Amino acid sequence: MSKKIVFFLAALFILFVASGCSIIHTITGNVGEMEEYLVDTAEITNEYNHLKDKVEQLIETNVPADTVTETVIIPTLERLISQSQEYGENISNEELKEIHQLYTQTYEVELHAEKEWLIDLDDHTYNERIIEVVQMDEDYRNKIEELGKKWGMEIDWDLL
């Protein structure tokens, strides 16, 4: 065989393998499961973002921070954690399920920080916990994006 034919066949094989990986993940349902997962967890995340907006509004109207924490933040976070845990139980893909646990843990750490703050009103410790929450959220996003790339899809957070 000539070098051109060998080169063409090698390029064709590489192209087939690369496109085949994406097709395999689509056929096995990974892409569909990821898309469904992102839409479903976006609902929980949107509720969380709505909570943050509501808290900001309440603080601006001079509602005491401890009252807001006790009556709004803690009950909402508990509900979001419950929803996230329940959703996680129905994830069939183990890789996605593991990453989702980090998603839930992020809310759990924030809930713990809010409860600790309510008990001792220590802003320094609270701020450290919130920084931990932000880092956990960043880790979650990186891991879910890596899994998405592995499955042949790109996650556009702005569309969620």
C-alpha positions in Angstrom: 0.0 0.0 0.0 1.2 3.5 -0.7 1.8 6.0 2.1 -1.2 8.1 1.0 -3.6 5.2 1.4 -2.1 4.2 4.8 -2.3 7.8 6.0 -5.9 8.1 4.7 -6.9 5.0 6.5 -5.2 6.0 9.7 -6.9 9.5 9.6 -10.2 7.8 8.8 -9.8 5.4 11.8 -8.9 8.3 14.2 -12.0 10.2 12.9 -14.2 7.1 13.4 -12.9 6.5 16.9 -13.3 10.2 17.9 -16.9 10.4 16.5 -17.7 7.0 17.7 -17.1 7.9 21.4 -19.6 10.7 21.1 -22.1 8.4 19.4 -21.6 5.7 22.0 -22.4 8.1 24.8 -25.4 9.4 22.9 -26.6 5.8 22.3 -26.0 4.7 25.8 -28.0 7.6 27.1 -25.2 9.4 28.9 -25.7 12.7 26.9 -29.5 12.5 27.5 -29.0 11.8 31.2 -26.6 14.7 31.5 -28.9 17.1 29.7 -31.8 16.0 32.0 -29.6 16.3 35.0 -28.5 19.8 34.1 -32.1 21.0 33.6 -33.4 19.3 36.8 -30.5 20.7 39.0 -30.9 24.1 37.4 -34.3 24.2 39.0 -32.8 23.6 42.4 -30.0 26.1 41.7 -32.5 28.7 40.5 -34.5 28.3 43.8 -31.2 28.8 45.7 -30.4 32.0 43.7 -34.0 33.2 44.4 -33.3 32.6 48.1 -30.2 34.7 47.9 -32.1 37.6 46.2 -34.9 37.3 48.8 -32.4 37.4 51.7 -30.8 40.5 50.2 -34.2 42.2 49.9 -35.1 41.3 53.5 -31.8 42.6 54.9 -32.2 45.9 53.0 -35.6 46.3 54.6 -33.9 46.1 58.0 -35.3 42.6 59.0 -32.7 41.3 61.5 -30.2 38.9 60.0 -30.8 36.3 62.7 -34.5 36.3 61.9 -33.9 36.0 58.2 -31.5 33.1 58.8 -33.8 31.3 61.1 -37.1 31.8 59.2 -36.0 31.9 55.6 -32.5 30.6 54.9 -32.3 27.5 57.1 -35.8 26.1 56.1 -35.1 26.8 52.4 -31.7 25.2 52.5 -33.1 22.1 54.3 -35.8 21.8 51.6 -33.2 22.2 48.8 -31.0 19.6 50.4 -33.9 17.2 50.7 -34.8 17.8 47.0 -31.2 17.3 45.9 -30.8 14.1 47.9 -34.1 12.7 46.6 -33.0 13.5 43.0 -29.6 11.9 43.6 -31.2 8.6 44.6 -32.7 8.4 41.1 -29.4 9.0 39.1 -28.4 5.7 37.4 -24.9 6.7 36.2 -22.4 6.2 39.0 -20.0 8.9 37.8 -22.8 11.4 37.7 -24.2 10.3 41.0 -20.8 10.8 42.7 -20.6 14.3 41.3 -24.1 15.1 42.3 -23.2 14.2 45.9 -20.7 17.1 45.8 -23.6 19.3 44.6 -25.7 18.3 47.6 -22.8 18.6 50.0 -22.3 22.2 49.0 -25.8 23.1 50.3 -25.2 21.0 53.4 -22.0 22.9 54.3 -23.8 26.2 53.8 -26.7 25.0 56.0 -24.2 24.1 58.7 -22.5 27.5 58.4 -25.9 29.2 58.8 -26.8 27.2 61.8 -23.4 27.8 63.4 -23.7 31.5 62.8 -27.1 31.5 64.4 -25.7 29.9 67.5 -22.6 32.0 68.0 -22.9 34.9 65.5 -19.2 34.5 64.6 -18.7 36.3 61.3 -15.1 35.1 60.8 -16.0 31.4 61.0 -19.1 32.0 58.9 -17.1 33.7 56.1 -14.6 30.8 56.1 -17.4 28.3 55.6 -18.9 30.4 52.8 -15.5 30.5 51.1 -15.5 26.7 51.4 -19.0 26.6 49.8 -17.8 28.7 46.9 -14.8 26.4 46.4 -17.0 23.3 46.6 -19.3 24.8 44.0 -16.3 25.5 41.7 -15.1 22.0 42.2 -18.6 20.7 41.3 -18.7 22.7 38.1 -15.3 21.6 37.1 -16.1 17.9 37.6 -19.5 18.1 35.8 -17.8 19.9 32.9 -15.1 17.2 32.8 -17.7 14.5 32.7 -19.6 16.4 30.0 -16.4 16.6 27.9 -15.8 12.9 28.5 -19.3 12.2 27.2 -18.7 14.5 24.2 -20.7 17.5 25.2 -20.0 21.0 26.2 -21.9 22.6 29.1 -23.0 26.2 28.6 -23.9 27.4 32.1 -25.5 30.6 30.7 -28.2 28.5 29.0 -29.3 26.9 32.2 
